[in-house]
Amino acid sequence: MTNAPSKKYEHIYLEHKGSITWLVFNRPGQANSFSNELLDEFTDALECLKSEGAPVIGIRGEGRGFSAGYDIGQVGKANTTGQGSAPDPVADRERLSRNVARYIAMWEHPKPIIVAVHGYCIAGATQLCVYADITVVADDAKIGEPTIPIGGGYIAPLWTPLVGHKRAKELAFVPGNSIDGKTAVEWGWANHSVPSDQLVPAVESLAERIAKTPPEVLRIKKLSINRAAEAMGFREAGKHVAEMDALLHVAPSVLELKQKLGEYGLKEVMKDFRSDRTTPLVPSDDKQE
């Protein structure tokens, strides 16, 4: 008999429903952005769910969207030495590496993990989805890059084993570029795209079918498929992203952008990078001569 998880958290919550235990991001007022505290609770909950909860783990976000990615206020502070505003690339790299390690823990987790994406899934939130076993998205979900290009080599490289290098580059080169749920499935980033009001029921139905397979069998099936993916370079893709991002965080153009963020605020700076067109390219309705 399954033991429902009893642990309580502040920035996430666990919800047990039959064959699935939901891990739910619960910062809707902050767009479920990944604060240090939320990430620590996420890591702790994953460890707890190794021995507690249902045979399948589901991850979703409370409110209007899955997650807007890393909490930019905390990220800015984490890039400095703590003495003034001097960048500290060593500390930055360590922080970035810890984040990737949190997602690798999903890859190595003994239970199948399904992510349900609705609303928006931006930047660092997409990294988490890459390491899930299965990703189900709402048709109208917005999945993509941050609007302000103050990082690089941290997000799109993790997409590359799923979507290929050309699509990863197209996504990464345009600030704020995004794809919808149907395109995410077409690209191979997600497994299924469903209407938003059917997202949670669809994942719970899938979990119920998965749970018919004994846990020991699921564990070995996951492990063997992971080994095949790793033989094709999946794990290798994440080895150097922390170094690339930490390097770019001290580039003059990025430091200038961060200064503007401090002076003018996020919304004002975003105006310089917003684009009317998102991936994929939409053919013009004009008749060609």
C-alpha positions as YAML, in Angstrom:
chain: A
units: angstrom
residues:
- id: 1
  name: MET
  ca: [0.00, 0.00, 0.00]
- id: 2
  name: THR
  ca: [1.30, 3.45, -0.94]
- id: 3
  name: ASN
  ca: [2.28, 5.82, 1.87]
- id: 4
  name: ALA
  ca: [1.05, 9.35, 1.19]
- id: 5
  name: PRO
  ca: [3.85, 11.91, 1.77]
- id: 6
  name: SER
  ca: [3.41, 13.79, 5.02]
- id: 7
  name: LYS
  ca: [6.11, 16.46, 4.77]
- id: 8
  name: LYS
  ca: [5.03, 20.12, 4.53]
- id: 9
  name: TYR
  ca: [6.78, 22.89, 2.63]
- id: 10
  name: GLU
  ca: [6.39, 26.65, 2.19]
- id: 11
  name: HIS
  ca: [7.06, 27.16, -1.54]
- id: 12
  name: ILE
  ca: [5.84, 23.84, -2.90]
- id: 13
  name: TYR
  ca: [3.26, 21.31, -1.77]
- id: 14
  name: LEU
  ca: [2.73, 17.59, -2.27]
- id: 15
  name: GLU
  ca: [-0.65, 16.21, -3.32]
- id: 16
  name: HIS
  ca: [-1.28, 12.46, -3.32]
- id: 17
  name: LYS
  ca: [-3.86, 11.18, -5.83]
- id: 18
  name: GLY
  ca: [-3.93, 7.42, -6.33]
- id: 19
  name: SER
  ca: [-1.17, 6.44, -8.75]
- id: 20
  name: ILE
  ca: [0.52, 9.84, -8.76]
- id: 21
  name: THR
  ca: [1.99, 12.19, -6.18]
- id: 22
  name: TRP
  ca: [2.00, 15.77, -7.42]
- id: 23
  name: LEU
  ca: [4.86, 18.10, -6.52]
- id: 24
  name: VAL
  ca: [3.36, 21.54, -7.07]
- id: 25
  name: PHE
  ca: [5.25, 24.84, -7.31]
- id: 26
  name: ASN
  ca: [3.33, 27.23, -5.07]
- id: 27
  name: ARG
  ca: [4.58, 30.78, -5.71]
- id: 28
  name: PRO
  ca: [1.83, 31.95, -8.09]
- id: 29
  name: GLY
  ca: [2.25, 35.57, -7.01]
- id: 30
  name: GLN
  ca: [5.86, 35.40, -8.24]
- id: 31
  name: ALA
  ca: [5.02, 33.41, -11.40]
- id: 32
  name: ASN
  ca: [6.35, 30.28, -9.64]
- id: 33
  name: SER
  ca: [9.87, 31.62, -10.15]
- id: 34
  name: PHE
  ca: [12.61, 29.39, -8.79]
- id: 35
  name: SER
  ca: [13.91, 30.99, -5.61]
- id: 36
  name: ASN
  ca: [16.75, 29.35, -3.70]
- id: 37
  name: GLU
  ca: [14.25, 28.30, -1.05]
- id: 38
  name: LEU
  ca: [11.89, 26.71, -3.59]
- id: 39
  name: LEU
  ca: [14.77, 24.82, -5.22]
- id: 40
  name: ASP
  ca: [15.96, 23.51, -1.85]
- id: 41
  name: GLU
  ca: [12.44, 22.30, -1.06]
- id: 42
  name: PHE
  ca: [12.20, 20.71, -4.51]
- id: 43
  name: THR
  ca: [15.41, 18.77, -3.91]
- id: 44
  name: ASP
  ca: [14.26, 17.67, -0.46]
- id: 45
  name: ALA
  ca: [10.85, 16.56, -1.78]
- id: 46
  name: LEU
  ca: [12.41, 14.46, -4.54]
- id: 47
  name: GLU
  ca: [14.52, 12.68, -1.95]
- id: 48
  name: CYS
  ca: [11.47, 12.12, 0.25]
- id: 49
  name: LEU
  ca: [9.47, 10.70, -2.66]
- id: 50
  name: LYS
  ca: [12.01, 7.97, -3.27]
- id: 51
  name: SER
  ca: [10.44, 6.03, -0.40]
- id: 52
  name: GLU
  ca: [7.09, 7.77, 0.06]
- id: 53
  name: GLY
  ca: [4.18, 8.65, -2.16]
- id: 54
  name: ALA
  ca: [2.74, 7.03, -5.27]
- id: 55
  name: PRO
  ca: [4.54, 4.99, -7.94]
- id: 56
  name: VAL
  ca: [4.61, 8.00, -10.28]
- id: 57
  name: ILE
  ca: [5.65, 11.61, -9.56]
- id: 58
  name: GLY
  ca: [3.97, 14.53, -11.31]
- id: 59
  name: ILE
  ca: [5.26, 18.11, -11.33]
- id: 60
  name: ARG
  ca: [3.07, 21.12, -12.09]
- id: 61
  name: GLY
  ca: [2.69, 24.78, -11.16]
- id: 62
  name: GLU
  ca: [-0.03, 26.56, -9.22]
- id: 63
  name: GLY
  ca: [-1.76, 29.56, -10.80]
- id: 64
  name: ARG
  ca: [-1.50, 30.94, -14.32]
- id: 65
  name: GLY
  ca: [1.67, 29.15, -15.44]
- id: 66
  name: PHE
  ca: [4.18, 26.41, -14.74]
- id: 67
  name: SER
  ca: [7.14, 28.70, -13.97]
- id: 68
  name: ALA
  ca: [8.86, 31.83, -15.25]
- id: 69
  name: GLY
  ca: [12.30, 30.36, -14.46]
- id: 70
  name: TYR
  ca: [14.87, 31.51, -11.93]
- id: 71
  name: ASP
  ca: [14.08, 34.33, -9.51]
- id: 72
  name: ILE
  ca: [16.01, 37.12, -11.22]
- id: 73
  name: GLY
  ca: [16.42, 39.13, -8.00]
- id: 74
  name: GLN
  ca: [18.24, 36.29, -6.30]
- id: 75
  name: VAL
  ca: [20.23, 35.42, -9.42]
- id: 76
  name: GLY
  ca: [21.63, 38.94, -9.59]
- id: 77
  name: LYS
  ca: [22.79, 38.77, -5.98]
- id: 78
  name: ALA
  ca: [24.28, 35.31, -6.43]
- id: 79
  name: ASN
  ca: [26.59, 36.55, -9.17]
- id: 80
  name: THR
  ca: [28.48, 38.91, -6.85]
- id: 81
  name: THR
  ca: [31.12, 38.47, -4.20]
- id: 82
  name: GLY
  ca: [28.98, 39.87, -1.40]
- id: 83
  name: GLN
  ca: [31.45, 42.78, -1.10]
- id: 84
  name: GLY
  ca: [30.04, 45.53, -3.28]
- id: 85
  name: SER
  ca: [28.90, 44.46, -6.74]
- id: 86
  name: ALA
  ca: [32.01, 42.76, -8.12]
- id: 87
  name: PRO
  ca: [31.12, 39.64, -10.14]
- id: 88
  name: ASP
  ca: [32.31, 36.33, -8.75]
- id: 89
  name: PRO
  ca: [32.38, 33.80, -11.62]
- id: 90
  name: VAL
  ca: [33.57, 30.99, -9.34]
- id: 91
  name: ALA
  ca: [30.61, 31.32, -6.97]
- id: 92
  name: ASP
  ca: [28.34, 31.81, -9.96]
- id: 93
  name: ARG
  ca: [29.54, 28.57, -11.55]
- id: 94
  name: GLU
  ca: [28.96, 26.66, -8.32]
- id: 95
  name: ARG
  ca: [25.40, 27.97, -8.09]
- id: 96
  name: LEU
  ca: [24.66, 27.10, -11.70]
- id: 97
  name: SER
  ca: [26.13, 23.62, -11.29]
- id: 98
  name: ARG
  ca: [23.96, 22.99, -8.23]
- id: 99
  name: ASN
  ca: [20.86, 23.82, -10.24]
- id: 100
  name: VAL
  ca: [21.74, 21.35, -12.99]
- id: 101
  name: ALA
  ca: [22.46, 18.72, -10.33]
- id: 102
  name: ARG
  ca: [18.91, 19.17, -9.01]
- id: 103
  name: TYR
  ca: [17.53, 18.21, -12.40]
- id: 104
  name: ILE
  ca: [19.93, 15.31, -12.85]
- id: 105
  name: ALA
  ca: [18.42, 13.99, -9.61]
- id: 106
  name: MET
  ca: [15.14, 13.70, -11.54]
- id: 107
  name: TRP
  ca: [16.93, 11.75, -14.29]
- id: 108
  name: GLU
  ca: [18.40, 9.40, -11.67]
- id: 109
  name: HIS
  ca: [15.26, 9.14, -9.54]
- id: 110
  name: PRO
  ca: [13.92, 5.58, -9.14]
- id: 111
  name: LYS
  ca: [10.36, 6.64, -10.03]
- id: 112
  name: PRO
  ca: [8.97, 7.87, -13.37]
- id: 113
  name: ILE
  ca: [8.52, 11.65, -13.36]
- id: 114
  name: ILE
  ca: [5.94, 13.42, -15.52]
- id: 115
  name: VAL
  ca: [5.89, 17.21, -15.89]
- id: 116
  name: ALA
  ca: [2.62, 18.99, -16.75]
- id: 117
  name: VAL
  ca: [3.21, 22.41, -18.34]
- id: 118
  name: HIS
  ca: [0.49, 25.04, -18.63]
- id: 119
  name: GLY
  ca: [0.56, 28.78, -19.22]
- id: 120
  name: TYR
  ca: [4.25, 29.58, -19.44]
- id: 121
  name: CYS
  ca: [7.48, 27.68, -18.97]
- id: 122
  name: ILE
  ca: [10.45, 30.00, -19.38]
- id: 123
  name: ALA
  ca: [14.24, 29.76, -19.14]
- id: 124
  name: GLY
  ca: [15.38, 27.63, -16.19]
- id: 125
  name: ALA
  ca: [11.95, 26.01, -15.93]
- id: 126
  name: THR
  ca: [12.56, 24.41, -19.32]
- id: 127
  name: GLN
  ca: [15.77, 22.85, -18.00]
- id: 128
  name: LEU
  ca: [13.78, 20.97, -15.40]
- id: 129
  name: CYS
  ca: [11.42, 19.64, -18.08]
- id: 130
  name: VAL
  ca: [14.30, 18.33, -20.18]
- id: 131
  name: TYR
  ca: [15.31, 15.96, -17.36]
- id: 132
  name: ALA
  ca: [11.78, 14.67, -16.73]
- id: 133
  name: ASP
  ca: [10.90, 11.24, -18.07]
- id: 134
  name: ILE
  ca: [7.75, 12.46, -19.79]
- id: 135
  name: THR
  ca: [6.50, 15.99, -20.53]
- id: 136
  name: VAL
  ca: [2.86, 16.80, -21.29]
- id: 137
  name: VAL
  ca: [2.01, 20.37, -22.28]
- id: 138
  name: ALA
  ca: [-1.08, 22.46, -22.84]
- id: 139
  name: ASP
  ca: [-1.70, 23.33, -26.48]
- id: 140
  name: ASP
  ca: [-1.43, 27.06, -25.74]
- id: 141
  name: ALA
  ca: [1.56, 26.89, -23.38]
- id: 142
  name: LYS
  ca: [4.43, 29.32, -24.03]
- id: 143
  name: ILE
  ca: [7.79, 27.58, -23.72]
- id: 144
  name: GLY
  ca: [11.04, 29.41, -24.32]
- id: 145
  name: GLU
  ca: [13.92, 31.73, -23.60]
- id: 146
  name: PRO
  ca: [14.08, 34.73, -21.23]
- id: 147
  name: THR
  ca: [13.37, 38.06, -22.87]
- id: 148
  name: ILE
  ca: [16.51, 39.76, -21.55]
- id: 149
  name: PRO
  ca: [19.69, 38.03, -22.82]
- id: 150
  name: ILE
  ca: [21.86, 38.14, -19.69]
- id: 151
  name: GLY
  ca: [22.79, 34.46, -19.80]
- id: 152
  name: GLY
  ca: [23.96, 32.05, -22.42]
- id: 153
  name: GLY
  ca: [24.97, 28.48, -22.97]
- id: 154
  name: TYR
  ca: [22.87, 27.36, -20.01]
- id: 155
  name: ILE
  ca: [19.40, 26.59, -21.38]
- id: 156
  name: ALA
  ca: [19.40, 25.78, -25.09]
- id: 157
  name: PRO
  ca: [22.32, 23.28, -24.94]
- id: 158
  name: LEU
  ca: [20.16, 21.11, -22.68]
- id: 159
  name: TRP
  ca: [17.43, 21.21, -25.33]
- id: 160
  name: THR
  ca: [19.80, 20.04, -28.06]
- id: 161
  name: PRO
  ca: [19.55, 16.25, -27.50]
- id: 162
  name: LEU
  ca: [15.77, 16.57, -27.79]
- id: 163
  name: VAL
  ca: [15.26, 19.08, -30.61]
- id: 164
  name: GLY
  ca: [18.60, 19.13, -32.48]
- id: 165
  name: HIS
  ca: [21.22, 21.85, -32.67]
- id: 166
  name: LYS
  ca: [19.57, 23.94, -35.40]
- id: 167
  name: ARG
  ca: [16.28, 24.32, -33.57]
- id: 168
  name: ALA
  ca: [18.10, 24.95, -30.28]
- id: 169
  name: LYS
  ca: [20.06, 27.74, -31.96]
- id: 170
  name: GLU
  ca: [16.94, 29.29, -33.52]
- id: 171
  name: LEU
  ca: [15.31, 29.33, -30.10]
- id: 172
  name: ALA
  ca: [18.36, 30.76, -28.32]
- id: 173
  name: PHE
  ca: [19.49, 33.43, -30.77]
- id: 174
  name: VAL
  ca: [16.26, 35.50, -30.55]
- id: 175
  name: PRO
  ca: [15.59, 37.16, -27.15]
- id: 176
  name: GLY
  ca: [12.35, 35.89, -25.65]
- id: 177
  name: ASN
  ca: [11.82, 33.34, -28.39]
- id: 178
  name: SER
  ca: [9.22, 30.70, -27.65]
- id: 179
  name: ILE
  ca: [7.21, 27.80, -29.00]
- id: 180
  name: ASP
  ca: [3.70, 26.64, -28.17]
- id: 181
  name: GLY
  ca: [2.69, 23.22, -26.89]
- id: 182
  name: LYS
  ca: [1.91, 21.71, -30.28]
- id: 183
  name: THR
  ca: [5.28, 22.84, -31.65]
- id: 184
  name: ALA
  ca: [7.03, 21.44, -28.57]
- id: 185
  name: VAL
  ca: [5.64, 18.01, -29.45]
- id: 186
  name: GLU
  ca: [6.56, 18.40, -33.12]
- id: 187
  name: TRP
  ca: [10.13, 19.30, -32.14]
- id: 188
  name: GLY
  ca: [10.43, 16.35, -29.76]
- id: 189
  name: TRP
  ca: [10.70, 18.48, -26.61]
- id: 190
  name: ALA
  ca: [7.40, 17.17, -25.22]
- id: 191
  name: ASN
  ca: [5.47, 13.90, -25.51]
- id: 192
  name: HIS
  ca: [1.89, 15.14, -25.79]
- id: 193
  name: SER
  ca: [-0.02, 18.38, -26.22]
- id: 194
  name: VAL
  ca: [-3.60, 18.61, -24.91]
- id: 195
  name: PRO
  ca: [-6.18, 21.34, -24.24]
- id: 196
  name: SER
  ca: [-5.27, 23.18, -21.05]
- id: 197
  name: ASP
  ca: [-8.40, 22.05, -19.18]
- id: 198
  name: GLN
  ca: [-7.47, 18.42, -19.87]
- id: 199
  name: LEU
  ca: [-3.82, 18.65, -18.84]
- id: 200
  name: VAL
  ca: [-4.00, 17.36, -15.26]
- id: 201
  name: PRO
  ca: [-6.56, 14.62, -16.02]
- id: 202
  name: ALA
  ca: [-4.43, 13.46, -18.98]
- id: 203
  name: VAL
  ca: [-1.31, 13.17, -16.80]
- id: 204
  name: GLU
  ca: [-3.20, 11.39, -14.04]
- id: 205
  name: SER
  ca: [-4.63, 8.93, -16.56]
- id: 206
  name: LEU
  ca: [-1.15, 8.26, -17.95]
- id: 207
  name: ALA
  ca: [0.22, 7.77, -14.43]
- id: 208
  name: GLU
  ca: [-2.53, 5.26, -13.66]
- id: 209
  name: ARG
  ca: [-1.55, 3.19, -16.71]
- id: 210
  name: ILE
  ca: [2.17, 3.44, -15.90]
- id: 211
  name: ALA
  ca: [1.53, 2.29, -12.32]
- id: 212
  name: LYS
  ca: [0.23, -1.07, -13.57]
- id: 213
  name: THR
  ca: [3.88, -1.96, -14.21]
- id: 214
  name: PRO
  ca: [5.62, -3.14, -11.01]
- id: 215
  name: PRO
  ca: [7.96, -0.54, -9.45]
- id: 216
  name: GLU
  ca: [11.05, -2.75, -9.85]
- id: 217
  name: VAL
  ca: [10.32, -3.16, -13.55]
- id: 218
  name: LEU
  ca: [9.74, 0.57, -13.99]
- id: 219
  name: ARG
  ca: [13.04, 1.31, -12.26]
- id: 220
  name: ILE
  ca: [15.06, -0.93, -14.57]
- id: 221
  name: LYS
  ca: [13.20, 0.20, -17.69]
- id: 222
  name: LYS
  ca: [13.98, 3.83, -16.81]
- id: 223
  name: LEU
  ca: [17.59, 3.01, -16.02]
- id: 224
  name: SER
  ca: [18.16, 1.11, -19.26]
- id: 225
  name: ILE
  ca: [16.58, 3.80, -21.45]
- id: 226
  name: ASN
  ca: [18.62, 6.46, -19.64]
- id: 227
  name: ARG
  ca: [21.78, 4.50, -20.40]
- id: 228
  name: ALA
  ca: [20.85, 4.43, -24.08]
- id: 229
  name: ALA
  ca: [20.25, 8.20, -24.07]
- id: 230
  name: GLU
  ca: [23.54, 8.79, -22.26]
- id: 231
  name: ALA
  ca: [25.36, 6.71, -24.89]
- id: 232
  name: MET
  ca: [24.04, 9.25, -27.42]
- id: 233
  name: GLY
  ca: [25.39, 12.17, -25.39]
- id: 234
  name: PHE
  ca: [22.41, 13.27, -23.27]
- id: 235
  name: ARG
  ca: [24.32, 13.64, -20.01]
- id: 236
  name: GLU
  ca: [27.36, 15.10, -21.80]
- id: 237
  name: ALA
  ca: [25.22, 18.01, -23.01]
- id: 238
  name: GLY
  ca: [24.88, 19.30, -19.47]
- id: 239
  name: LYS
  ca: [28.49, 19.05, -18.35]
- id: 240
  name: HIS
  ca: [29.70, 22.46, -19.45]
- id: 241
  name: VAL
  ca: [26.62, 24.70, -19.33]
- id: 242
  name: ALA
  ca: [27.50, 26.16, -15.92]
- id: 243
  name: GLU
  ca: [30.95, 27.27, -17.15]
- id: 244
  name: MET
  ca: [29.51, 28.86, -20.30]
- id: 245
  name: ASP
  ca: [26.88, 30.78, -18.39]
- id: 246
  name: ALA
  ca: [29.26, 31.96, -15.64]
- id: 247
  name: LEU
  ca: [31.67, 33.17, -18.33]
- id: 248
  name: LEU
  ca: [28.99, 35.19, -20.08]
- id: 249
  name: HIS
  ca: [27.76, 36.72, -16.82]
- id: 250
  name: VAL
  ca: [30.98, 38.76, -16.60]
- id: 251
  name: ALA
  ca: [30.95, 39.91, -20.25]
- id: 252
  name: PRO
  ca: [30.84, 43.74, -20.58]
- id: 253
  name: SER
  ca: [27.54, 43.76, -22.49]
- id: 254
  name: VAL
  ca: [25.86, 41.59, -19.86]
- id: 255
  name: LEU
  ca: [27.21, 43.69, -16.98]
- id: 256
  name: GLU
  ca: [25.81, 46.75, -18.75]
- id: 257
  name: LEU
  ca: [22.41, 45.08, -19.05]
- id: 258
  name: LYS
  ca: [22.43, 44.20, -15.37]
- id: 259
  name: GLN
  ca: [23.20, 47.81, -14.53]
- id: 260
  name: LYS
  ca: [20.22, 48.91, -16.62]
- id: 261
  name: LEU
  ca: [18.03, 46.41, -14.81]
- id: 262
  name: GLY
  ca: [19.04, 47.98, -11.52]
- id: 263
  name: GLU
  ca: [18.39, 51.50, -12.79]
- id: 264
  name: TYR
  ca: [15.22, 51.08, -14.85]
- id: 265
  name: GLY
  ca: [13.65, 47.80, -13.71]
- id: 266
  name: LEU
  ca: [12.75, 44.58, -15.47]
- id: 267
  name: LYS
  ca: [9.70, 45.71, -17.45]
- id: 268
  name: GLU
  ca: [11.41, 48.79, -18.89]
- id: 269
  name: VAL
  ca: [14.49, 46.88, -20.06]
- id: 270
  name: MET
  ca: [12.36, 44.11, -21.55]
- id: 271
  name: LYS
  ca: [10.86, 46.60, -24.01]
- id: 272
  name: ASP
  ca: [14.18, 46.76, -25.88]
- id: 273
  name: PHE
  ca: [14.14, 43.03, -26.59]
- id: 274
  name: ARG
  ca: [10.51, 42.17, -27.22]
- id: 275
  name: SER
  ca: [9.69, 40.83, -30.66]
- id: 276
  name: ASP
  ca: [6.36, 40.46, -32.42]
- id: 277
  name: ARG
  ca: [7.37, 37.16, -33.97]
- id: 278
  name: THR
  ca: [8.10, 33.91, -32.19]
- id: 279
  name: THR
  ca: [9.33, 30.55, -33.36]
- id: 280
  name: PRO
  ca: [8.20, 28.94, -35.58]
- id: 281
  name: LEU
  ca: [8.20, 31.51, -38.39]
- id: 282
  name: VAL
  ca: [4.72, 32.31, -39.63]
- id: 283
  name: PRO
  ca: [4.39, 32.58, -43.43]
- id: 284
  name: SER
  ca: [3.15, 35.92, -44.66]
- id: 285
  name: ASP
  ca: [-0.47, 36.16, -45.87]
- id: 286
  name: ASP
  ca: [0.62, 38.53, -48.63]
- id: 287
  name: LYS
  ca: [0.56, 37.05, -52.11]
- id: 288
  name: GLN
  ca: [3.98, 36.63, -53.62]
- id: 289
  name: GLU
  ca: [4.55, 38.13, -57.05]
...
